[in-house]
Amino acid sequence: MRKLLYIPIIHTEFDMGGVASAIEGKSASLCGEGRWAKHKETVARFWQSLTHYFDSFDASNLKIYQDGLPADGELGKKIIEEGARQGSKNYQLILNLMQRGAEIRKTEDPSLLKEEYRYITKLARSKSFAEKARAYAGYRLRKGRLMEERDKFVAKTINETLKDGEVGVLFIGSHHDVALYLLRDIVVEWVKEREKVNAYFKEFISKGEGRRFEQLAEYLGSPSQS
């Protein structure tokens, strides 16, 4: 049997690389400083809960597939170490697992990552309304298909490299649907429910402040069962 722990993740500003400051500023401006600060606290609790989840794991049999990771081996290790050094909770968790014996595996197609990064960079750094509108229009036309291509590539990688008796861990943005393309002999265990993570984002963006939003925020930071 081969098993995959599926973790629909929430990115932090430290995962955004060179566009982090632009995204941080625009997000705070759109949402309001207080709401954005509260969101960051929720995200911090989310990653803390995942860190606690893996504390009791024997990491020696874990094979890690990471959103945005185009390499394994020494290059992949350097990418993880640099991300951890810059403050990414995602990469800090992976580095901890690696130090305990886990193995990282090349997960993504570099050409698809570069294409998406170009769109995001152009959008994040747009200054005028017209410039931003053009950047958004271009990204919107390609976004759905690009995400589908990435999901299929990640699933194909897992299908071909996760061996019988191994336990894989997939850290992937919650709006991705890699599970749709996984082979049926792979047993998928959801560490966090993708639907609830996405529902939180929907409430957050729509500026919901009711009980539903509080429940979803609480769920994200709640302990995960191993």
GROMACS elastic network, one bead per residue, 0.5 to 0.9 nm:
[ bonds ]
;  ai    aj funct       b0    kb
    1   163     6  0.83667   500
    1   164     6  0.51777   500
    1   165     6  0.53572   500
    1   166     6  0.76905   500
    1   185     6  0.74349   500
    1   186     6  0.73068   500
    1   187     6  0.76585   500
    2   162     6  0.69566   500
    2   163     6  0.63206   500
    2   165     6  0.52228   500
    2   166     6  0.53987   500
    2   167     6  0.61284   500
    2   168     6  0.78619   500
    2   185     6  0.72640   500
    2   186     6  0.53826   500
    2   187     6  0.63391   500
    2   188     6  0.89572   500
    3   162     6  0.84016   500
    3   164     6  0.83828   500
    3   165     6  0.77271   500
    3   166     6  0.65888   500
    3   168     6  0.61085   500
    3   169     6  0.85729   500
    3   185     6  0.86606   500
    3   186     6  0.55208   500
    3   188     6  0.60047   500
    3   189     6  0.74653   500
    4   158     6  0.89608   500
    4   162     6  0.86506   500
    4   166     6  0.85289   500
    4   167     6  0.56995   500
    4   169     6  0.55950   500
    4   170     6  0.70068   500
    4   186     6  0.67172   500
    4   187     6  0.60477   500
    4   189     6  0.61348   500
    4   190     6  0.84803   500
    5   167     6  0.73459   500
    5   168     6  0.60301   500
    5   170     6  0.61590   500
    5   171     6  0.86271   500
    5   187     6  0.85288   500
    5   188     6  0.60748   500
    5   190     6  0.60566   500
    5   191     6  0.63545   500
    6   168     6  0.83760   500
    6   169     6  0.61358   500
    6   170     6  0.50582   500
    6   171     6  0.67251   500
    6   172     6  0.79028   500
    6   179     6  0.82574   500
    6   188     6  0.65259   500
    6   189     6  0.59082   500
    6   191     6  0.59463   500
    6   192     6  0.76293   500
    6   193     6  0.89905   500
    7    50     6  0.89377   500
    7   169     6  0.74254   500
    7   170     6  0.58330   500
    7   171     6  0.50195   500
    7   172     6  0.63534   500
    7   173     6  0.82843   500
    7   174     6  0.79947   500
    7   189     6  0.87418   500
    7   190     6  0.63763   500
    7   191     6  0.54623   500
    7   192     6  0.58919   500
    7   193     6  0.81125   500
    7   194     6  0.79484   500
    8   170     6  0.81073   500
    8   171     6  0.62692   500
    8   172     6  0.52581   500
    8   173     6  0.53888   500
    8   175     6  0.78257   500
    8   176     6  0.79809   500
    8   190     6  0.82829   500
    8   191     6  0.80379   500
    8   192     6  0.64707   500
    8   193     6  0.73509   500
    8   194     6  0.56195   500
    8   197     6  0.72972   500
    8   198     6  0.89722   500
    9    46     6  0.86786   500
    9    47     6  0.86377   500
    9    67     6  0.89753   500
    9    90     6  0.85094   500
    9   171     6  0.61680   500
    9   172     6  0.55867   500
    9   174     6  0.53917   500
    9   175     6  0.89308   500
    9   192     6  0.84570   500
    9   194     6  0.85878   500
    9   197     6  0.80121   500
   10    43     6  0.67724   500
   10    46     6  0.80149   500
   10    47     6  0.84550   500
   10   172     6  0.84819   500
   10   173     6  0.62346   500
   10   174     6  0.67705   500
   10   197     6  0.80203   500
   11    14     6  0.79417   500
   11    15     6  0.60597   500
   11    16     6  0.78385   500
   11    43     6  0.80503   500
   11    88     6  0.86185   500
   11    89     6  0.89230   500
   11    90     6  0.79406   500
   11   173     6  0.71900   500
   12    15     6  0.54826   500
   12    16     6  0.72861   500
   12    20     6  0.88646   500
   12    40     6  0.77882   500
   12    43     6  0.72854   500
   12    44     6  0.84727   500
   12    88     6  0.69335   500
   12    89     6  0.77605   500
   12    90     6  0.84364   500
   13    16     6  0.54496   500
   13    17     6  0.78640   500
   13    19     6  0.87758   500
   13    20     6  0.53119   500
   13    21     6  0.76768   500
   13    23     6  0.76833   500
   13    24     6  0.66217   500
   13    87     6  0.89730   500
   13    88     6  0.79597   500
   14    17     6  0.64515   500
   14    20     6  0.66548   500
   14    83     6  0.76237   500
   14    84     6  0.89282   500
   14    86     6  0.65364   500
   14    87     6  0.57559   500
   14    89     6  0.81037   500
   15    20     6  0.75653   500
   15    83     6  0.72708   500
   15    86     6  0.86874   500
   15    87     6  0.82881   500
   15    88     6  0.57785   500
   15    89     6  0.85768   500
   15    90     6  0.80343   500
   15    91     6  0.85417   500
   16    19     6  0.58456   500
   16    21     6  0.85855   500
   16    23     6  0.81727   500
   17    20     6  0.55743   500
   17    21     6  0.87376   500
   17    83     6  0.86879   500
   18    21     6  0.74970   500
   18    22     6  0.85429   500
   18   121     6  0.81957   500
   19    22     6  0.54045   500
   19    23     6  0.62038   500
   19    24     6  0.85425   500
   19   120     6  0.80735   500
   19   121     6  0.61513   500
   19   124     6  0.65997   500
   19   125     6  0.76290   500
   20    23     6  0.52416   500
   20    24     6  0.59389   500
   20    25     6  0.85647   500
   20   124     6  0.88300   500
   21    24     6  0.50260   500
   21    25     6  0.61199   500
   21    26     6  0.86154   500
   22    25     6  0.53066   500
   22    26     6  0.62424   500
   22    27     6  0.85221   500
   22   124     6  0.58451   500
   22   125     6  0.65255   500
   23    26     6  0.52399   500
   23    27     6  0.58989   500
   23    28     6  0.84712   500
   23   124     6  0.60094   500
   23   125     6  0.85389   500
   24    27     6  0.52655   500
   24    28     6  0.61870   500
   24    29     6  0.85750   500
   25    28     6  0.53407   500
   25    29     6  0.61720   500
   25    30     6  0.87122   500
   26    30     6  0.61009   500
   26    31     6  0.85114   500
   26   124     6  0.81212   500
   27    30     6  0.51956   500
   27    31     6  0.59567   500
   27    32     6  0.78848   500
   27    33     6  0.87184   500
   27    36     6  0.71167   500
   28    31     6  0.52866   500
   28    32     6  0.51932   500
   28    33     6  0.51209   500
   28    34     6  0.82452   500
   28    35     6  0.78648   500
   28    36     6  0.54330   500
   28    37     6  0.80728   500
   29    32     6  0.54258   500
   29    33     6  0.68658   500
   29    36     6  0.86974   500
   30    33     6  0.86639   500
   30    36     6  0.88601   500
   31    34     6  0.80769   500
   31    35     6  0.60135   500
   31    36     6  0.59566   500
   31   204     6  0.86191   500
   31   205     6  0.77169   500
   31   207     6  0.76182   500
   32    35     6  0.54649   500
   32    36     6  0.60694   500
   32    37     6  0.85451   500
   33    36     6  0.52221   500
   33    37     6  0.60807   500
   33    38     6  0.86490   500
   34    37     6  0.51541   500
   34    38     6  0.62642   500
   34    39     6  0.86914   500
   35    38     6  0.50725   500
   35    39     6  0.62158   500
   35    40     6  0.87213   500
   35   204     6  0.86559   500
   35   207     6  0.85226   500
   36    39     6  0.50096   500
   36    40     6  0.62848   500
   36    41     6  0.87365   500
   37    40     6  0.51217   500
   37    41     6  0.63846   500
   37    42     6  0.87977   500
   38    41     6  0.50755   500
   38    42     6  0.63576   500
   38    43     6  0.87479   500
   39    42     6  0.50204   500
   39    43     6  0.62344   500
   39    44     6  0.86195   500
   39   204     6  0.80307   500
   39   217     6  0.84283   500
   40    43     6  0.50088   500
   40    44     6  0.61303   500
   40    45     6  0.86780   500
   41    44     6  0.50379   500
   41    45     6  0.63352   500
   41    46     6  0.86278   500
   42    45     6  0.51753   500
   42    46     6  0.61871   500
   42    47     6  0.88721   500
   42   217     6  0.61525   500
   42   218     6  0.78514   500
   42   220     6  0.71355   500
   42   221     6  0.65787   500
   43    47     6  0.64028   500
   43    48     6  0.85758   500
   43   217     6  0.86796   500
   43   220     6  0.76771   500
   43   221     6  0.76593   500
   44    47     6  0.53572   500
   44    48     6  0.61743   500
   44    49     6  0.87052   500
   44    89     6  0.81341   500
   44   221     6  0.80079   500
   45    49     6  0.60964   500
   45    50     6  0.86747   500
   45   218     6  0.89180   500
   45   220     6  0.72510   500
   45   222     6  0.79018   500
   46    49     6  0.52953   500
   46    50     6  0.65493   500
   46    51     6  0.88501   500
   46   217     6  0.87639   500
   46   219     6  0.85218   500
   46   220     6  0.50891   500
   46   222     6  0.74269   500
   46   223     6  0.88286   500
   47    50     6  0.50617   500
   47    51     6  0.61631   500
   47    52     6  0.86702   500
   47    89     6  0.64406   500
   47    90     6  0.72055   500
   47    93     6  0.84650   500
   47   220     6  0.87219   500
   47   221     6  0.76295   500
   48    51     6  0.50494   500
   48    52     6  0.63004   500
   48    53     6  0.85836   500
   48    89     6  0.83932   500
   48   221     6  0.73658   500
   48   223     6  0.88153   500
   49    52     6  0.51820   500
   49    53     6  0.61513   500
   49    54     6  0.89366   500
   49   220     6  0.80336   500
   49   221     6  0.57624   500
   49   222     6  0.62692   500
   49   223     6  0.52225   500
   49   224     6  0.65773   500
   50    54     6  0.64814   500
   50    55     6  0.87661   500
   50    93     6  0.82880   500
   50   191     6  0.84160   500
   50   221     6  0.86132   500
   50   223     6  0.75817   500
   50   224     6  0.68936   500
   51    54     6  0.54705   500
   51    55     6  0.63929   500
   51    89     6  0.88504   500
   51    93     6  0.62798   500
   52    55     6  0.50785   500
   52    56     6  0.77981   500
   52   223     6  0.75060   500
   52   224     6  0.81044   500
   53    56     6  0.69743   500
   53    57     6  0.78952   500
   53   191     6  0.87966   500
   53   223     6  0.70071   500
   53   224     6  0.57408   500
   53   225     6  0.68057   500
   53   226     6  0.62907   500
   54    57     6  0.51713   500
   54    58     6  0.84720   500
   54    59     6  0.82277   500
   54    93     6  0.86197   500
   54    97     6  0.80964   500
   54   226     6  0.77998   500
   55    58     6  0.86020   500
   56    59     6  0.88562   500
   56   226     6  0.81732   500
   57    60     6  0.87404   500
   57    62     6  0.89847   500
   57    97     6  0.89872   500
   57   226     6  0.81793   500
   58    61     6  0.70118   500
   58    62     6  0.79094   500
   58   100     6  0.78497   500
   58   101     6  0.82795   500
   58   102     6  0.87341   500
   59    62     6  0.52165   500
   59    63     6  0.86066   500
   59    97     6  0.59566   500
   59    98     6  0.76303   500
   59    99     6  0.88027   500
   59   100     6  0.57044   500
   59   101     6  0.54509   500
   59   102     6  0.50277   500
   59   103     6  0.86401   500
   60    63     6  0.85683   500
   60    97     6  0.84206   500
   60    98     6  0.84174   500
   60   100     6  0.65561   500
   60   102     6  0.50045   500
   60   103     6  0.78105   500
   61   101     6  0.74560   500
   61   102     6  0.63056   500
   61   103     6  0.79418   500
   61   165     6  0.86917   500
   61   166     6  0.61639   500
   61   167     6  0.62751   500
   61   168     6  0.83298   500
   62    97     6  0.82590   500
   62    98     6  0.89171   500
   62   101     6  0.77775   500
   62   103     6  0.63649   500
   62   104     6  0.84985   500
   62   166     6  0.68657   500
   62   167     6  0.51836   500
   62   168     6  0.55903   500
   62   169     6  0.67574   500
   63   102     6  0.60117   500
   63   104     6  0.58172   500
   63   105     6  0.67885   500
   63   162     6  0.76521   500
   63   166     6  0.72416   500
   63   167     6  0.61831   500
   63   169     6  0.60714   500
   63   170     6  0.86433   500
   64    94     6  0.78196   500
   64    97     6  0.89517   500
   64    98     6  0.89064   500
   64   102     6  0.70906   500
   64   103     6  0.59848   500
   64   105     6  0.59296   500
   64   106     6  0.87866   500
   64   107     6  0.86889   500
   64   167     6  0.86970   500
   64   168     6  0.57551   500
   64   170     6  0.61801   500
   64   171     6  0.78688   500
   65    69     6  0.76148   500
   65   104     6  0.63241   500
   65   105     6  0.56493   500
   65   106     6  0.68970   500
   65   107     6  0.54329   500
   65   108     6  0.87662   500
   65   154     6  0.83027   500
   65   157     6  0.89999   500
   65   158     6  0.78460   500
   65   168     6  0.71760   500
   65   169     6  0.59283   500
   65   171     6  0.63635   500
   65   172     6  0.82821   500
   66    69     6  0.54226   500
   66    70     6  0.87834   500
   66    94     6  0.87856   500
   66   104     6  0.79237   500
   66   105     6  0.78962   500
   66   106     6  0.79429   500
   66   107     6  0.61071   500
   66   108     6  0.81253   500
   66   169     6  0.81167   500
   66   170     6  0.59088   500
   66   172     6  0.63510   500
   67    70     6  0.88098   500
   67   107     6  0.70761   500
   67   108     6  0.72469   500
   67   154     6  0.86409   500
   67   170     6  0.77144   500
   67   171     6  0.57975   500
   67   173     6  0.67670   500
   68   107     6  0.72408   500
   68   108     6  0.59923   500
   68   109     6  0.85118   500
   68   110     6  0.83246   500
   68   113     6  0.67499   500
   68   172     6  0.83404   500
   69    72     6  0.78361   500
   69    76     6  0.71266   500
   69    79     6  0.79340   500
   69    80     6  0.85576   500
   69   105     6  0.81541   500
   69   106     6  0.60730   500
   69   107     6  0.55104   500
   69   108     6  0.57138   500
   69   109     6  0.84994   500
   69   110     6  0.82995   500
   69   113     6  0.89845   500
   70    76     6  0.73932   500
   70   105     6  0.87088   500
   70   106     6  0.53498   500
   70   107     6  0.58202   500
   70   109     6  0.60560   500
   70   110     6  0.54226   500
   70   113     6  0.81788   500
   71    74     6  0.84995   500
   71    75     6  0.62205   500
   71    77     6  0.84769   500
   71    79     6  0.84209   500
   71   104     6  0.86671   500
   71   105     6  0.69601   500
   71   107     6  0.70856   500
   71   108     6  0.77937   500
   71   110     6  0.85330   500
   72    75     6  0.61120   500
   72    77     6  0.66896   500
   72   103     6  0.86472   500
   72   104     6  0.59346   500
   72   107     6  0.82590   500
   73    76     6  0.53221   500
   73    77     6  0.61681   500
   73    78     6  0.87431   500
   73   103     6  0.89114   500
   73   104     6  0.76152   500
   73   105     6  0.77688   500
   73   106     6  0.83735   500
   74    78     6  0.61871   500
   74    79     6  0.86859   500
   75    78     6  0.51070   500
   75    79     6  0.63046   500
   75    80     6  0.87553   500
   76    79     6  0.50868   500
   76    80     6  0.63099   500
   76    81     6  0.86359   500
   76   104     6  0.73587   500
   76   105     6  0.79132   500
   76   106     6  0.74150   500
   77    80     6  0.51564   500
   77    81     6  0.60886   500
   77    82     6  0.85509   500
   77    95     6  0.82891   500
   77    98     6  0.88316   500
   77   104     6  0.77866   500
   78    81     6  0.50378   500
   78    82     6  0.59968   500
   78    83     6  0.84717   500
   79    82     6  0.52600   500
   79    83     6  0.61464   500
   79    84     6  0.85778   500
   79    91     6  0.87913   500
   80    83     6  0.51569   500
   80    84     6  0.60981   500
   80    85     6  0.85400   500
   80    91     6  0.55293   500
   80    92     6  0.77592   500
   80    94     6  0.73512   500
   80    95     6  0.64943   500
   81    84     6  0.51017   500
   81    85     6  0.60853   500
   81    86     6  0.86771   500
   81    91     6  0.72723   500
   81    92     6  0.77853   500
   81    95     6  0.66719   500
   82    86     6  0.62353   500
   82    87     6  0.88215   500
   82    91     6  0.84301   500
   83    86     6  0.51691   500
   83    87     6  0.65607   500
   83    88     6  0.56084   500
   83    89     6  0.86450   500
   83    90     6  0.84101   500
   83    91     6  0.56398   500
   83    92     6  0.75118   500
   84    87     6  0.52700   500
   84    88     6  0.51122   500
   84    89     6  0.68790   500
   84    90     6  0.76656   500
   84    93     6  0.81493   500
   84    94     6  0.84958   500
   84    95     6  0.71605   500
   85    88     6  0.74284   500
   85    91     6  0.85633   500
   85    92     6  0.77869   500
   87    90     6  0.88135   500
   87    91     6  0.80660   500
   87    92     6  0.74492   500
   88    91     6  0.52878   500
   88    92     6  0.60751   500
   88    93     6  0.85934   500
   89    93     6  0.60862   500
   89    94     6  0.86021   500
   90    93     6  0.53332   500
   90    94     6  0.64122   500
   90    95     6  0.87429   500
   90   171     6  0.81778   500
   91    95     6  0.59708   500
   91    96     6  0.84831   500
   92    95     6  0.50800   500
   92    96     6  0.62080   500
   92    97     6  0.87099   500
   93    96     6  0.51451   500
   93    97     6  0.63686   500
   93    98     6  0.87172   500
   94    97     6  0.50321   500
   94    98     6  0.61304   500
   94    99     6  0.86130   500
   94   102     6  0.83108   500
   94   104     6  0.83602   500
   95    99     6  0.61656   500
   95   100     6  0.86329   500
   95   102     6  0.88200   500
   96    99     6  0.51389   500
   96   100     6  0.64381   500
   96   101     6  0.89444   500
   96   102     6  0.87322   500
   97   100     6  0.50129   500
   97   101     6  0.64229   500
   97   102     6  0.53414   500
   97   103     6  0.82170   500
   98   101     6  0.50558   500
   98   103     6  0.60512   500
   98   104     6  0.74682   500
   99   102     6  0.71271   500
  104   107     6  0.87245   500
  105   157     6  0.89928   500
  105   161     6  0.85418   500
  106   109     6  0.86374   500
  106   157     6  0.80023   500
  107   153     6  0.80098   500
  107   154     6  0.56499   500
  107   155     6  0.87716   500
  107   157     6  0.64027   500
  107   158     6  0.78156   500
  108   111     6  0.87920   500
  108   112     6  0.78606   500
  108   113     6  0.74001   500
  108   150     6  0.70187   500
  108   151     6  0.88681   500
  108   153     6  0.66451   500
  108   154     6  0.58186   500
  108   157     6  0.80456   500
  109   112     6  0.55417   500
  109   113     6  0.65074   500
  109   114     6  0.88967   500
  109   150     6  0.72607   500
  109   153     6  0.68982   500
  109   154     6  0.80672   500
  110   113     6  0.50737   500
  110   114     6  0.61477   500
  110   115     6  0.86455   500
  111   114     6  0.51727   500
  111   115     6  0.62656   500
  111   116     6  0.87856   500
  112   115     6  0.51235   500
  112   116     6  0.63056   500
  112   117     6  0.85918   500
  112   146     6  0.72645   500
  112   147     6  0.89473   500
  112   149     6  0.79166   500
  112   150     6  0.67861   500
  113   116     6  0.52477   500
  113   117     6  0.60611   500
  113   118     6  0.86397   500
  113   150     6  0.81949   500
  114   117     6  0.50546   500
  114   118     6  0.62172   500
  114   119     6  0.88433   500
  115   118     6  0.52944   500
  115   119     6  0.66554   500
  115   120     6  0.89303   500
  115   146     6  0.85963   500
  116   119     6  0.52165   500
  116   120     6  0.62528   500
  116   121     6  0.85500   500
  116   139     6  0.83155   500
  116   143     6  0.80240   500
  116   146     6  0.75637   500
  116   147     6  0.88679   500
  117   120     6  0.50793   500
  117   121     6  0.58747   500
  117   122     6  0.84136   500
  118   121     6  0.51987   500
  118   122     6  0.61260   500
  118   123     6  0.85899   500
  119   122     6  0.52831   500
  119   123     6  0.62108   500
  119   124     6  0.86139   500
  119   135     6  0.71327   500
  119   136     6  0.82145   500
  119   138     6  0.77633   500
  119   139     6  0.57979   500
  120   123     6  0.51016   500
  120   124     6  0.59557   500
  120   125     6  0.84761   500
  120   135     6  0.85876   500
  120   136     6  0.89018   500
  120   139     6  0.78401   500
  121   124     6  0.51571   500
  121   125     6  0.60491   500
  121   126     6  0.84589   500
  122   125     6  0.54030   500
  122   126     6  0.60782   500
  122   131     6  0.89731   500
  122   132     6  0.81384   500
  122   135     6  0.62478   500
  122   136     6  0.87398   500
  123   126     6  0.53529   500
  123   127     6  0.89372   500
  123   131     6  0.82861   500
  123   132     6  0.59128   500
  123   133     6  0.85197   500
  123   134     6  0.86294   500
  123   135     6  0.52628   500
  123   136     6  0.62542   500
  123   139     6  0.82209   500
  124   127     6  0.85082   500
  124   132     6  0.81659   500
  124   135     6  0.89904   500
  125   132     6  0.82602   500
  126   129     6  0.78076   500
  126   130     6  0.86753   500
  126   131     6  0.56315   500
  126   133     6  0.87490   500
  126   135     6  0.75342   500
  127   130     6  0.84933   500
  127   131     6  0.66031   500
  127   132     6  0.67366   500
  128   131     6  0.51773   500
  128   132     6  0.61524   500
  128   133     6  0.85459   500
  129   132     6  0.50918   500
  129   133     6  0.60220   500
  129   134     6  0.86573   500
  130   133     6  0.50331   500
  130   134     6  0.62489   500
  130   135     6  0.86298   500
  131   134     6  0.52880   500
  131   135     6  0.62566   500
  131   136     6  0.86278   500
  132   135     6  0.51029   500
  132   136     6  0.60398   500
  132   137     6  0.85144   500
  133   136     6  0.51346   500
  133   137     6  0.60524   500
  133   138     6  0.86499   500
  134   137     6  0.51408   500
  134   138     6  0.62927   500
  134   139     6  0.86796   500
  135   138     6  0.53187   500
  135   139     6  0.62687   500
  135   140     6  0.85885   500
  136   139     6  0.51021   500
  136   140     6  0.58989   500
  136   141     6  0.86096   500
  137   140     6  0.51401   500
  137   141     6  0.63514   500
  137   142     6  0.89417   500
  138   141     6  0.54474   500
  138   142     6  0.67511   500
  138   143     6  0.85804   500
  139   142     6  0.53316   500
  139   143     6  0.55440   500
  140   143     6  0.51334   500
  140   144     6  0.74331   500
  141   144     6  0.74801   500
  141   145     6  0.83272   500
  142   145     6  0.57113   500
  142   146     6  0.59160   500
  142   147     6  0.86004   500
  143   146     6  0.51135   500
  143   147     6  0.61034   500
  143   148     6  0.86093   500
  144   147     6  0.53018   500
  144   148     6  0.62872   500
  144   149     6  0.87432   500
  145   148     6  0.50392   500
  145   149     6  0.61802   500
  145   150     6  0.86353   500
  146   149     6  0.51204   500
  146   150     6  0.62378   500
  146   151     6  0.86282   500
  147   150     6  0.50662   500
  147   151     6  0.60880   500
  147   152     6  0.85944   500
  147   175     6  0.88373   500
  147   176     6  0.69073   500
  147   177     6  0.87883   500
  148   151     6  0.50594   500
  148   152     6  0.61464   500
  148   153     6  0.85669   500
  148   176     6  0.79694   500
  148   177     6  0.80933   500
  148   178     6  0.86013   500
  149   152     6  0.52187   500
  149   153     6  0.61809   500
  149   154     6  0.86896   500
  150   153     6  0.51111   500
  150   154     6  0.61761   500
  150   155     6  0.85674   500
  150   176     6  0.85460   500
  150   178     6  0.85208   500
  151   154     6  0.52151   500
  151   155     6  0.61032   500
  151   156     6  0.85164   500
  151   176     6  0.64922   500
  151   177     6  0.63469   500
  151   179     6  0.84605   500
  151   180     6  0.85264   500
  151   181     6  0.75818   500
  152   155     6  0.51248   500
  152   156     6  0.60203   500
  152   157     6  0.85415   500
  152   177     6  0.89266   500
  152   178     6  0.67055   500
  152   180     6  0.86023   500
  152   181     6  0.61659   500
  152   182     6  0.85599   500
  153   156     6  0.50931   500
  153   157     6  0.61778   500
  153   158     6  0.87232   500
  153   178     6  0.87725   500
  154   157     6  0.50868   500
  154   158     6  0.63227   500
  154   159     6  0.86010   500
  154   178     6  0.68114   500
  154   181     6  0.88724   500
  155   158     6  0.51126   500
  155   159     6  0.59849   500
  155   160     6  0.85428   500
  155   178     6  0.56389   500
  155   179     6  0.72500   500
  155   180     6  0.83375   500
  155   181     6  0.56637   500
  155   182     6  0.53709   500
  155   183     6  0.82899   500
  156   160     6  0.60868   500
  156   161     6  0.85054   500
  156   181     6  0.76171   500
  156   182     6  0.73136   500
  156   183     6  0.87704   500
  157   160     6  0.52994   500
  157   161     6  0.60067   500
  157   162     6  0.81364   500
  158   161     6  0.52864   500
  158   162     6  0.54285   500
  158   168     6  0.82039   500
  158   182     6  0.75935   500
  159   162     6  0.61285   500
  159   163     6  0.85569   500
  159   181     6  0.88971   500
  159   182     6  0.63373   500
  159   183     6  0.62742   500
  159   186     6  0.79830   500
  160   163     6  0.79446   500
  162   165     6  0.86936   500
  162   166     6  0.64779   500
  162   167     6  0.76970   500
  162   168     6  0.67499   500
  162   186     6  0.87410   500
  163   166     6  0.55547   500
  163   167     6  0.84086   500
  164   167     6  0.86171   500
  172   175     6  0.83571   500
  172   176     6  0.68072   500
  172   177     6  0.87667   500
  172   178     6  0.83079   500
  173   176     6  0.56813   500
  173   177     6  0.87898   500
  174   177     6  0.76611   500
  174   194     6  0.58771   500
  174   195     6  0.83201   500
  174   197     6  0.65922   500
  174   198     6  0.63807   500
  175   194     6  0.79823   500
  175   197     6  0.88768   500
  175   198     6  0.68695   500
  176   179     6  0.87188   500
  177   180     6  0.58535   500
  177   181     6  0.79936   500
  177   194     6  0.88842   500
  178   181     6  0.57592   500
  178   182     6  0.68065   500
  179   182     6  0.52490   500
  179   183     6  0.86359   500
  179   188     6  0.78168   500
  180   183     6  0.87438   500
  181   184     6  0.89745   500
  182   185     6  0.84479   500
  182   186     6  0.70110   500
  182   188     6  0.89885   500
  183   186     6  0.59073   500
  184   187     6  0.73740   500
  189   192     6  0.89259   500
  190   193     6  0.59897   500
  190   194     6  0.78728   500
  191   224     6  0.63710   500
  191   225     6  0.74873   500
  191   226     6  0.80880   500
  192   195     6  0.88474   500
  192   196     6  0.79537   500
  192   197     6  0.75766   500
  192   219     6  0.88739   500
  192   220     6  0.77377   500
  192   224     6  0.72247   500
  193   196     6  0.54706   500
  193   197     6  0.64640   500
  193   198     6  0.88283   500
  194   197     6  0.51547   500
  194   198     6  0.61922   500
  194   199     6  0.84759   500
  195   198     6  0.52364   500
  195   199     6  0.60055   500
  195   200     6  0.86424   500
  196   200     6  0.61399   500
  196   201     6  0.87080   500
  196   216     6  0.66592   500
  196   219     6  0.80883   500
  196   220     6  0.82314   500
  197   200     6  0.51898   500
  197   201     6  0.65860   500
  197   202     6  0.88880   500
  197   216     6  0.75439   500
  197   217     6  0.87908   500
  197   219     6  0.86858   500
  197   220     6  0.70892   500
  198   201     6  0.50771   500
  198   202     6  0.62836   500
  198   203     6  0.87370   500
  199   202     6  0.50108   500
  199   203     6  0.62496   500
  199   204     6  0.84925   500
  199   213     6  0.85763   500
  199   216     6  0.74812   500
  200   203     6  0.51862   500
  200   204     6  0.60163   500
  200   205     6  0.86003   500
  200   212     6  0.86589   500
  200   213     6  0.64733   500
  200   214     6  0.89702   500
  200   215     6  0.89422   500
  200   216     6  0.55334   500
  200   217     6  0.66743   500
  200   220     6  0.85014   500
  201   205     6  0.60282   500
  201   206     6  0.84423   500
  202   205     6  0.53235   500
  202   206     6  0.61244   500
  202   207     6  0.84921   500
  202   208     6  0.85119   500
  203   206     6  0.51817   500
  203   207     6  0.60338   500
  203   208     6  0.50021   500
  203   209     6  0.79144   500
  203   212     6  0.81112   500
  203   213     6  0.59589   500
  203   216     6  0.87841   500
  204   207     6  0.50609   500
  204   208     6  0.60133   500
  204   209     6  0.82255   500
  204   213     6  0.73518   500
  205   208     6  0.76546   500
  208   211     6  0.89100   500
  208   212     6  0.81933   500
  208   213     6  0.62384   500
  209   212     6  0.78537   500
  209   213     6  0.59148   500
  209   214     6  0.72912   500
  210   213     6  0.55713   500
  210   214     6  0.66402   500
  210   215     6  0.88814   500
  211   214     6  0.50775   500
  211   215     6  0.60827   500
  211   216     6  0.86404   500
  212   215     6  0.51174   500
  212   216     6  0.62511   500
  212   217     6  0.86257   500
  213   216     6  0.52266   500
  213   217     6  0.61663   500
  213   218     6  0.85424   500
  214   217     6  0.51072   500
  214   218     6  0.60603   500
  214   219     6  0.85737   500
  215   218     6  0.50260   500
  215   219     6  0.61298   500
  215   220     6  0.87860   500
  216   220     6  0.63494   500
  216   221     6  0.89175   500
  217   220     6  0.53061   500
  217   221     6  0.67659   500
  217   222     6  0.88382   500
  218   221     6  0.54309   500
  218   222     6  0.61413   500
  219   222     6  0.50071   500
  219   223     6  0.83298   500
  220   223     6  0.84544   500
  221   224     6  0.87700   500
